[in-house]
Amino acid sequence: MYKRVRDIVEGLQDKKMIIEEKSMQSTLSAHWLAAARYYHGKGTIELKFSSMLRPYLLQLQQNFTSGMCFI
């Protein structure tokens, strides 16, 4: 299971998100994850999302999720 989780995280690190920002007349291209830390033997992972995606991730948190924390 740990290998599968690691593969998923590495896949997210390779994927880009492209957002057309009409209000700013720009296009944002950013990788989902800036960093990932694996805590061996604890079964936890710490993920750091790209800071430029923060406004979009906060919109997701407000509209679709519960129990998530974005710092």
C-alpha positions in Angstrom: 0.0 0.0 0.0 2.9 2.4 0.8 4.3 1.9 -2.7 0.9 2.7 -4.2 0.6 5.9 -2.2 4.1 7.0 -3.1 3.3 6.3 -6.8 0.2 8.4 -6.6 2.1 11.3 -4.9 4.8 11.2 -7.5 2.2 11.2 -10.2 0.7 14.4 -8.7 4.1 16.0 -8.7 4.5 15.3 -12.4 1.0 16.7 -13.3 0.5 20.4 -14.2 -2.7 22.4 -13.8 -3.4 25.1 -16.4 -5.9 27.8 -15.5 -7.1 30.6 -17.8 -7.4 33.6 -15.6 -9.7 35.9 -17.6 -9.8 38.6 -14.9 -6.0 38.9 -15.0 -5.7 38.3 -18.7 -3.2 35.5 -18.0 -2.7 31.8 -18.0 -1.4 30.0 -14.9 0.6 26.8 -15.4 1.6 25.2 -12.1 2.5 21.7 -10.8 0.0 20.4 -8.2 2.6 19.6 -5.6 5.7 21.6 -4.6 6.9 19.0 -2.2 6.0 15.8 -0.4 7.5 14.4 2.8 7.0 10.7 3.8 7.1 9.8 7.5 8.4 6.3 7.5 6.8 3.9 10.0 4.0 6.4 10.8 1.8 6.0 7.7 1.6 9.7 7.1 2.5 12.1 4.3 2.9 15.9 4.3 2.1 17.6 1.0 2.9 21.1 0.0 0.8 22.5 -2.8 2.0 25.1 -5.2 1.4 28.5 -3.5 0.1 30.0 -6.8 -2.8 27.4 -6.6 -3.8 28.5 -3.1 -6.8 30.7 -4.2 -8.2 27.8 -6.3 -7.7 25.2 -3.6 -9.4 27.4 -1.1 -12.4 27.7 -3.4 -12.5 23.9 -3.5 -12.3 23.8 0.3 -15.2 26.2 0.6 -17.5 24.5 -2.0 -16.7 20.8 -1.9 -14.7 19.5 1.0 -14.9 19.2 4.8 -12.1 18.5 7.2 -9.2 19.7 5.1 -6.8 22.4 6.1 -4.7 24.5 3.7 -2.0 26.5 5.3 
